Amino acid sequence: MQRNSVPILSWDFHYEYLNELKALSSDLERVSKISNEFVWDEKKLNIHERIKHEVVVVTDLDLKIVFASSGIKKMTGYKAEEILGKTPKMFQGPATSKKTLKEIREALAKKIPFEKTLDNYRKNGKTYKCKIDASPVYNLKGEVSHFIAFEKQDLSA
């Protein structure tokens, strides 16, 4: 009698996939809570779609991180809990372009969207190219309540 067996590796992939789904669900729940509290237009921001492929970082007006999706760990080495309350400056270092940082500061001050690529630093000190697509988030009163950034590692550079 021949037995059909499934390699253990297939269970590992399945387990990894389930963990990714659980993390995504948790991320969506947490960002929806913030979105509902400040009455953002989630459809306009397209968070539910973009969070599947990009890291989502939300800061308050003082640029303190109030939300980071679980993908932040894969990109930076930091768990979301490790960066909450800090500013994105924690990812910068000597190789980070001062000119690009100045352009980002100007866009934030003017409360306008921007797309930039920066040399950022991982927890282990290694650099990576971070492509950032950021914009202010408005509440129903038309006031900026937060900034949201969709980030991904730029592998083309």
N, CA and C of each residue as an Amber inpcrd file, in Angstrom:
protein
   471
   0.8390000  -1.1740000   0.0000000   0.0000000   0.0000000   0.0000000
   0.8890000   1.2450000   0.0000000   0.6350000   2.1260000  -0.9840000
   1.4170000   3.3420000  -1.1070000   0.7070000   4.4740000  -0.3810000
   1.4650000   5.2170000   0.3860000   0.8960000   6.3580000   1.1030000
   1.2340000   7.6440000   0.3570000   0.2590000   8.5050000   0.2990000
   0.5230000   9.8330000  -0.2400000   0.8900000  10.7310000   0.9230000
   1.9780000  11.4040000   0.7810000   2.3780000  12.2940000   1.8720000
   2.6090000  13.6970000   1.3280000   2.4170000  14.6240000   2.1950000
   2.6290000  16.0230000   1.8580000   3.8790000  16.4770000   2.6000000
   4.8000000  17.0780000   1.8740000   6.0080000  17.5380000   2.5690000
   5.6530000  18.5560000   3.6550000   6.3860000  18.5130000   4.7200000
   6.1790000  19.4400000   5.8340000   6.2820000  20.8870000   5.3580000
   7.1130000  21.1650000   4.3870000   7.2810000  22.5270000   3.8980000
   5.9730000  23.1590000   3.4470000   5.0740000  22.3810000   2.8950000
   3.8150000  22.9590000   2.4420000   3.0340000  23.5280000   3.6180000
   3.1350000  22.8820000   4.7790000   2.4580000  23.4110000   5.9760000
   3.1120000  24.7090000   6.4260000   4.4260000  24.7900000   6.2730000
   5.1280000  26.0180000   6.6400000   4.6400000  27.1920000   5.8030000
   4.4790000  26.9750000   4.4970000   3.9800000  28.0380000   3.6250000
   2.5590000  28.4330000   4.0150000   1.7540000  27.4360000   4.2940000
   0.3710000  27.6980000   4.6810000   0.3230000  28.5060000   5.9800000
   1.1400000  28.1110000   6.9450000   1.1940000  28.8030000   8.2270000
   1.6490000  30.2490000   8.0370000   2.6540000  30.4560000   7.2050000
   3.1590000  31.7970000   6.9260000   2.0730000  32.6530000   6.2700000
   1.3490000  32.0630000   5.3240000   0.2690000  32.7750000   4.6450000
  -0.8340000  33.1570000   5.6340000  -1.1950000  32.2320000   6.5130000
  -2.2190000  32.5300000   7.5250000  -1.7760000  33.6630000   8.4470000
  -0.5140000  33.6580000   8.8290000   0.0010000  34.7390000   9.6760000
  -0.0490000  36.0830000   8.9550000   0.2570000  36.0900000   7.6610000
   0.1760000  37.3270000   6.8810000  -1.2560000  37.8270000   6.8120000
  -2.2070000  36.9100000   6.6210000  -3.6230000  37.3020000   6.5830000
  -4.0780000  37.8600000   7.9210000  -3.6520000  37.2280000   9.0060000
  -4.0120000  37.7170000  10.3420000  -3.4180000  39.1030000  10.5920000
  -2.1840000  39.3130000  10.1790000  -1.5290000  40.6090000  10.3550000
  -2.2410000  41.6800000   9.5320000  -2.6090000  41.3400000   8.3000000
  -3.3260000  42.2800000   7.4430000  -4.6690000  42.6520000   8.0560000
  -5.3810000  41.6690000   8.5490000  -6.6730000  41.9140000   9.1840000
  -6.5180000  42.8200000  10.4030000  -5.5050000  42.5600000  11.2090000
  -5.2390000  43.3870000  12.3870000  -4.8680000  44.8120000  11.9800000
  -4.0320000  44.9410000  10.9420000  -3.6450000  46.2650000  10.4390000
  -4.8730000  47.0490000   9.9920000  -5.7420000  46.3990000   9.2180000
  -6.9400000  47.0750000   8.7130000  -7.8620000  47.4960000   9.8510000
  -7.9640000  46.6530000  10.8490000  -8.8000000  46.9810000  12.0110000
  -8.2440000  48.2000000  12.7490000  -6.9330000  48.2140000  12.9540000
  -6.3060000  49.3340000  13.6830000  -6.3780000  50.6380000  12.9000000
  -6.1140000  50.5930000  11.5990000  -6.1420000  51.8310000  10.8170000
  -7.5820000  52.3130000  10.6300000  -8.5320000  51.3900000  10.5580000
  -9.9470000  51.7830000  10.4540000 -10.4110000  52.4890000  11.7190000
  -9.8960000  52.0520000  12.8550000 -10.2510000  52.6940000  14.1260000
  -9.8130000  54.1660000  14.1140000  -8.5840000  54.4160000  13.6640000
  -8.0820000  55.7940000  13.5700000  -8.9070000  56.5730000  12.5490000
  -9.1390000  55.9450000  11.4040000  -9.8920000  56.5720000  10.3280000
 -11.3000000  56.9560000  10.7800000 -11.9610000  56.0600000  11.4810000
 -13.3120000  56.3490000  11.9650000 -13.3070000  57.4460000  13.0170000
 -12.3110000  57.4300000  13.8840000 -12.2260000  58.4400000  14.9400000
 -12.0850000  59.8370000  14.3560000 -11.2960000  59.9640000  13.2930000
 -11.0510000  61.2780000  12.7040000 -11.8500000  61.5170000  11.4330000
 -12.7190000  60.5950000  11.0850000 -13.6440000  60.6840000   9.9530000
 -12.9230000  60.9650000   8.6400000 -12.0390000  60.0220000   8.2750000
 -11.3480000  60.1150000   6.9960000 -12.1730000  59.4240000   5.9310000
 -11.9170000  59.7890000   4.6910000 -12.5170000  59.1010000   3.5490000
 -11.5800000  57.9530000   3.1600000 -11.8130000  56.7800000   3.7550000
 -10.9280000  55.6210000   3.5220000 -10.8870000  55.1990000   2.0640000
 -12.0050000  55.3210000   1.3650000 -12.0210000  54.9120000  -0.0460000
 -11.1150000  55.8070000  -0.8720000 -11.1530000  57.1090000  -0.5930000
 -10.3080000  58.0470000  -1.3320000  -8.8280000  57.7570000  -1.0720000
  -8.5070000  57.3750000   0.1660000  -7.1210000  57.0690000   0.5170000
  -6.6770000  55.7110000  -0.0190000  -7.6410000  54.8350000  -0.3250000
  -7.3720000  53.5050000  -0.8830000  -6.4940000  52.6530000   0.0410000
  -6.6720000  52.8370000   1.3440000  -5.8540000  52.1230000   2.3320000
  -6.0310000  50.6180000   2.2180000  -7.2780000  50.1590000   2.0930000
  -7.5380000  48.7160000   2.0910000  -6.8210000  47.9820000   0.9680000
  -6.6270000  48.6320000  -0.1440000  -5.9270000  48.0000000  -1.2550000
  -4.4090000  48.1520000  -1.1120000  -3.9770000  49.3650000  -0.7850000
  -2.5470000  49.6490000  -0.7590000  -1.8190000  48.9550000   0.3910000
  -2.5170000  48.7090000   1.4950000  -1.8820000  48.0890000   2.6590000
  -1.4510000  46.6460000   2.3720000  -2.0140000  46.0540000   1.3170000
  -1.6510000  44.6860000   0.9410000  -0.2540000  44.6160000   0.3400000
   0.2060000  45.7240000  -0.2760000   1.4590000  45.7100000  -1.0240000
   2.4830000  46.7280000  -0.5340000   2.0360000  47.6240000   0.3400000
   2.9210000  48.6850000   0.8110000   2.8540000  48.7830000   2.3270000
   3.8620000  49.3760000   2.9060000   3.8590000  49.6700000   4.3320000
   3.1060000  50.9840000   4.5080000   2.1870000  51.0070000   5.4570000
   1.4240000  52.2240000   5.7380000   1.8960000  52.7850000   7.0730000
   2.2570000  54.0690000   7.0550000   2.6740000  54.7630000   8.2660000
   1.8070000  56.0150000   8.3930000   1.2160000  56.1930000   9.5780000
   0.3900000  57.3670000   9.8490000   1.0410000  58.1390000  10.9850000
   1.1890000  59.4510000  10.7880000   1.7300000  60.3050000  11.8460000
   0.6850000  61.3450000  12.2260000   0.8290000  61.8760000  13.4480000
  -0.0100000  62.9980000  13.8380000   0.6210000  64.2670000  13.2680000
   0.0890000  65.4140000  13.6250000   0.6040000  66.6670000  13.0600000
   2.0020000  67.0120000  13.5660000   2.4120000  66.4140000  14.6850000
   3.7740000  66.6060000  15.1970000   4.7340000  65.5760000  14.6040000
   4.2420000  64.8040000  13.6490000   4.9820000  63.7640000  12.9520000
   5.3550000  62.5820000  13.8520000   4.6530000  62.4110000  14.9390000
   4.8180000  61.2300000  15.7940000   4.0420000  60.0870000  15.1370000
   4.6530000  58.9320000  15.0310000   4.0180000  57.7850000  14.3910000
   2.9190000  57.2370000  15.3030000   1.6890000  57.1910000  14.7650000
   0.5470000  56.6680000  15.5290000   0.0840000  55.3160000  14.9950000
   0.5480000  54.9590000  13.8050000   0.2040000  53.6730000  13.2110000
   1.2830000  53.2840000  12.2110000   1.6400000  52.0210000  12.2280000
   2.5250000  51.4400000  11.2050000   2.0150000  50.0390000  10.9410000
   1.8440000  49.7050000   9.6880000   1.3680000  48.3650000   9.3560000
   2.4590000  47.3380000   9.6470000   2.0550000  46.1060000   9.7730000
   2.9770000  45.0410000  10.1660000   4.1170000  44.8340000   9.1640000
   3.9490000  45.2670000   7.9270000   5.0040000  45.1500000   6.9210000
   6.2440000  45.9670000   7.2480000   6.1240000  46.8510000   8.2180000
   7.2640000  47.6850000   8.6100000   8.4230000  46.8200000   9.0980000
   8.1150000  45.7000000   9.7470000   9.1760000  44.8190000  10.2830000
  10.0170000  44.2340000   9.1570000   9.3610000  43.7890000   8.1030000
  10.0870000  43.1950000   6.9710000  10.9800000  44.2390000   6.2910000
  10.4750000  45.4790000   6.2070000  11.2180000  46.5190000   5.5050000
  12.3370000  47.1140000   6.3670000  12.0740000  47.3030000   7.6730000
  13.0360000  48.0260000   8.5100000  13.6890000  47.2030000   9.6130000
  13.0650000  46.0880000   9.9660000  13.5640000  45.3090000  11.0910000
  12.9160000  45.6920000  12.4120000  12.1810000  46.7990000  12.4250000
  11.4770000  47.2440000  13.6330000  10.0560000  46.7140000  13.6300000
   9.5820000  46.2900000  14.7960000   8.1680000  45.9570000  14.9510000
   7.4090000  47.2740000  15.0580000   6.1450000  47.2690000  14.6600000
   5.3280000  48.4810000  14.7170000   5.3570000  49.0940000  16.1200000
   5.2790000  48.2600000  17.1550000   5.2470000  48.7620000  18.5330000
   6.5260000  49.5280000  18.9020000   7.6310000  49.1910000  18.2490000
   8.9090000  49.8300000  18.5620000   9.0050000  51.2540000  18.0250000
   8.1920000  51.5740000  17.0430000   8.3210000  52.9000000  16.4270000
   7.1800000  53.8450000  16.7800000   6.1270000  53.3320000  17.4020000
   5.0060000  54.1940000  17.7800000   5.4860000  55.2850000  18.7320000
   5.0260000  56.5110000  18.4790000   5.4180000  57.6440000  19.3160000
   6.7160000  58.3020000  18.8940000   7.4320000  57.6750000  17.9580000
   8.6790000  58.2530000  17.4570000   8.3980000  58.9290000  16.1190000
   9.3720000  59.6360000  15.5890000   9.2070000  60.2770000  14.2870000
   9.9710000  59.4750000  13.2370000   9.6420000  59.6800000  11.9680000
  10.3670000  58.9780000  10.9010000  11.8650000  59.3030000  10.8490000
  12.3030000  60.3130000  11.5960000  13.7310000  60.6290000  11.6540000
  14.5470000  59.4370000  12.1330000  13.8960000  58.5230000  12.8640000
  14.6150000  57.3690000  13.3960000  15.1810000  56.4730000  12.2920000
  14.6780000  56.6260000  11.0710000  15.1350000  55.8080000   9.9510000
  16.2310000  56.5090000   9.1350000  16.5880000  57.7230000   9.5340000
  17.5410000  58.5160000   8.7620000  18.9440000  58.4200000   9.3430000
  19.9150000  58.7150000   8.4870000  21.3190000  58.6760000   8.9000000
  22.1860000  59.4190000   7.9010000  23.4930000  59.1920000   7.9650000
  24.4360000  59.9310000   7.1120000  24.1490000  59.8420000   5.6090000
  23.6570000  58.7220000   5.1270000  23.4210000  58.5700000   3.6830000
  22.0860000  59.1720000   3.2320000  21.2740000  59.6260000   4.1800000
  19.9700000  60.2060000   3.8330000  20.1880000  61.6060000   3.2640000
  19.6350000  61.8520000   2.0840000  19.8330000  63.1230000   1.3810000
  19.2360000  64.3020000   2.1510000  20.0800000  65.2740000   2.4780000
  19.6210000  66.4930000   3.1750000  18.6900000  67.2930000   2.2660000
  19.0080000  67.2920000   0.9750000  18.1790000  68.0280000   0.0110000
  16.7660000  67.4390000  -0.0440000  16.6740000  66.1260000  -0.1260000
  15.3720000  65.4700000  -0.1790000  14.6190000  65.6830000   1.1320000
  15.3210000  65.6200000   2.2700000  14.6690000  65.8710000   3.5640000
  14.1020000  67.2830000   3.6240000  14.8410000  68.2400000   3.0740000
  14.3600000  69.6300000   3.0520000  13.0890000  69.7260000   2.2020000
  13.0730000  69.0470000   1.0660000  11.8860000  69.0580000   0.1910000
  10.6870000  68.4190000   0.9030000  10.9420000  67.3670000   1.6550000
   9.8650000  66.7120000   2.4080000   9.3430000  67.6440000   3.4910000
  10.2400000  68.2860000   4.2320000   9.8190000  69.2290000   5.2870000
   8.9680000  70.3500000   4.7020000   9.3720000  70.8610000   3.5240000
   8.6070000  71.9290000   2.8750000   7.2080000  71.4530000   2.4850000
   7.1070000  70.2470000   1.9430000   5.8040000  69.6940000   1.5590000
   4.9240000  69.5070000   2.7950000   5.5070000  69.0200000   3.8760000
   4.7400000  68.8280000   5.1100000   4.2560000  70.1720000   5.6570000
   5.1180000  71.1680000   5.6350000   4.7520000  72.5000000   6.1330000
   3.6150000  73.0990000   5.3090000   3.6560000  72.8510000   4.0050000
   2.6000000  73.3580000   3.1100000   1.3770000  72.4450000   3.0900000
   1.5270000  71.2810000   3.7350000   0.4580000  70.2730000   3.7850000
   0.0180000  69.8520000   2.3830000   1.0370000  69.4990000   1.5810000
   0.7760000  69.0250000   0.2210000   1.3690000  67.6170000   0.0560000
   0.8050000  66.8110000  -0.8390000   1.3340000  65.4620000  -1.0780000
   2.7370000  65.5120000  -1.6820000   3.4820000  64.4370000  -1.4860000
   4.8020000  64.3400000  -2.1070000   5.1400000  62.8740000  -2.3560000
   6.0360000  62.6770000  -3.3150000   6.6080000  61.3570000  -3.5980000
   8.1130000  61.5350000  -3.6590000   8.8090000  60.8100000  -2.8010000
  10.2700000  60.9090000  -2.7350000  10.8540000  59.5380000  -2.4530000
  12.1180000  59.3800000  -2.8010000  12.8570000  58.1670000  -2.4530000
  14.0490000  58.5850000  -1.6030000  14.1710000  57.9310000  -0.4480000
  15.2260000  58.2490000   0.5110000  16.0820000  57.0270000   0.8030000
  17.3440000  57.2730000   1.1570000  18.1620000  56.2210000   1.7390000
  17.8310000  56.2140000   3.2220000  17.1330000  55.1940000   3.6650000
  16.7850000  55.0340000   5.0730000  17.6310000  53.9330000   5.6780000
  17.5380000  53.7990000   6.9920000  18.3270000  52.8100000   7.7280000
  17.4300000  51.7960000   8.4240000  17.8290000  50.5400000   8.3260000
  17.1460000  49.4590000   9.0390000  17.6470000  49.4210000  10.4870000
  16.9830000  48.6280000  11.2710000  17.3730000  48.4400000  12.6750000
  18.8100000  47.9360000  12.7860000  19.2400000  47.1200000  11.8270000
  20.6010000  46.5620000  11.8570000  21.6510000  47.5330000  11.3090000
  21.2200000  48.7540000  10.9220000  22.1580000  49.7720000  10.4430000
  22.3800000  49.7900000   8.9520000  21.8530000  48.8110000   8.2340000
  22.0250000  48.7800000   6.7770000  21.0260000  49.7270000   6.1140000
  21.4550000  50.2950000   4.9790000  20.5800000  51.2260000   4.2650000
  19.6880000  50.4840000   3.2720000  18.5980000  51.1350000   2.9300000
  17.7070000  50.6640000   1.8730000  17.0520000  51.8870000   1.2420000
  16.6730000  51.7540000  -0.0060000  15.9690000  52.8310000  -0.7040000
  14.4900000  52.7190000  -0.3640000  13.9430000  53.7710000   0.2150000
  12.5410000  53.7820000   0.6190000  11.7710000  54.7700000  -0.2650000
  10.8480000  54.2340000  -1.0330000   9.9970000  55.0600000  -1.8860000
   8.7700000  55.4520000  -1.0700000   8.5630000  56.7470000  -0.8910000
   7.4990000  57.2640000  -0.0320000   6.4950000  58.0480000  -0.8730000
   5.2280000  57.7040000  -0.7160000   4.1160000  58.4280000  -1.3410000
   3.2480000  58.8990000  -0.1790000   3.3600000  60.1770000   0.1700000
   2.7100000  60.6830000   1.3740000   1.7690000  61.8410000   1.0610000
   0.7850000  61.9960000   1.9420000  -0.1400000  63.1100000   1.7870000
  -0.8170000  63.4200000   3.1220000  -1.3140000  64.6550000   3.2290000
  -2.0830000  64.9980000   4.4230000  -3.4300000  64.2850000   4.3740000
  -3.9960000  64.0430000   5.5520000  -5.3160000  63.4230000   5.6410000
  -6.2520000  64.4430000   6.2840000  -7.3860000  64.6550000   5.6460000
  -8.3410000  65.6550000   6.1090000  -9.5410000  65.0110000   6.7910000
 -10.0540000  65.6950000   7.8090000 -11.2910000  65.2370000   8.4460000
 -12.4820000  65.9150000   7.7530000 -13.6800000  65.6670000   8.2430000
 -14.8830000  66.2290000   7.6140000 -14.9300000  67.7510000   7.6480000
 -14.2410000  68.3440000   8.6120000 -14.2080000  69.8080000   8.7230000
 -13.2270000  70.4240000   7.7270000 -12.5280000  69.5760000   6.9830000
 -11.5470000  70.0660000   6.0190000 -10.2040000  70.3900000   6.6540000
 -10.0000000  69.9430000   7.8810000  -8.7480000  70.1960000   8.5850000
  -7.8300000  68.9840000   8.4450000  -6.5340000  69.2600000   8.3610000
  -5.5670000  68.1640000   8.3260000  -5.4880000  67.5820000   9.7310000
  -5.7070000  66.2740000   9.8340000  -5.6270000  65.6200000  11.1490000
  -4.3730000  64.7610000  11.2770000  -3.8600000  64.2570000  10.1590000
  -2.7140000  63.3500000  10.1530000  -2.0170000  63.4330000   8.7980000
  -0.8890000  62.7630000   8.7310000  -0.2170000  62.5220000   7.4560000
  -0.1550000  61.0150000   7.2860000  -0.3450000  60.5580000   6.0510000
  -0.2650000  59.1310000   5.7650000   0.7910000  58.9150000   4.6910000
   1.5990000  57.8880000   4.8920000   2.6380000  57.5630000   3.9160000
   2.5000000  56.1020000   3.5250000   2.5600000  55.8700000   2.2350000
   2.6010000  54.5150000   1.6930000   4.0410000  54.3160000   1.2380000
   4.6960000  53.3400000   1.8260000   6.1150000  53.1610000   1.5910000
   6.4190000  51.7450000   1.0740000   7.4570000  51.6790000   0.2680000
   7.9520000  50.3730000  -0.1770000   9.4160000  50.5050000  -0.4950000
  10.0920000  49.3990000  -0.4230000  11.5050000  49.3830000  -0.7610000
  11.6470000  49.5230000  -2.2530000  12.4610000  50.4610000  -2.6940000
  12.7000000  50.6830000  -4.1130000  13.8400000  49.7610000  -4.5450000
  13.4750000  48.6970000  -5.2190000  14.4660000  47.7040000  -5.6410000
  15.1070000  48.0430000  -6.9800000  14.5870000  49.0730000  -7.6580000
  15.1190000  49.4290000  -8.9810000  16.4200000  50.2070000  -8.8610000
  16.6580000  50.7620000  -7.6710000  17.8560000  51.6010000  -7.5090000
  19.0880000  50.7910000  -7.1870000
